[in-house]
Amino acid sequence: MCGRYKRPGKQKIAEAFAVCVGLEAFDLEPDDNACPQSFQPVIHLNESGERQIELMRWAFKLPDKLLFNARSEGIEKAKLWADSFQKRRCIIPASAIQESQDLPDGKKGDKYEFDIPGREIFGMAGVWKLWKHPQMGQWESTFAVLTGEPNEVMQPIHDRLTTVLEPRDYGEYLAFSDRPPIHLIRVLSSDELRASRLERPAPKPRSKLKADPQICLFGSE
């Protein structure tokens, strides 16, 4: 799967993916911690066939769950994903992906970052769709990242690997077509992926103040 990823700012994305439509709609600084349910820049074709950059929420919304990733194996026939893969493909710009190691007891171990040597920016294959909020009645663009079987670099860490497109294939992947370009979906070879273990953040010092029983705080980091 793709748990989190890093991405550059708007100008570098526009240059790397030859995008000129939609740039004026928002400001976009680099993000070192793009996480599920956040709004992230996605590239797709507009009705005129031009590459457009748009902020979308990272999460396909179903009545009882959220899906952040889509299995690429058989996606062109999968009930949940086939329509989006046929009609609404997109590219998600990134500079690195991040995964926490799966441990035998079901817990998470060290966190790793994976980049592609020689490619400062790369495009993850994705799909998108519109979702209508049941309470607000507003439409929202959402996306999911395609994943495949892990290579030898990813396998010790996680059982899925984000699918990354070749730059020469960006146009074909986005293009409107009666035949979805499943042939462009591939897993990176081991020599194309580099892993680095991330340092754990230093523990925060405990407060010397006594807790007030009248106050109850909820939150997460």
Buried (B, 14 or more C-beta within 10 A) or exposed (E): BBBBBBBBBBEBBBEBBEBEBBBEEEEBEEBEEBEBEBBBBBBBBEEEEEBBBBBBBBBBBEEEEBBBBBBBBEBBEBEEBBEBBBEBBBBBBBBBBBBBBBEEEEEEEEBBBBBBEEBEBBBBBBBBBEBEEEEEEEEBBBBBBBBBBBBEBBEEBBEBBBBBBEEEBBEEBBEEEEEBBEEBBBBBEEEBBBEEEEEEEEEEEEEEEEEEEEEEEEEEE
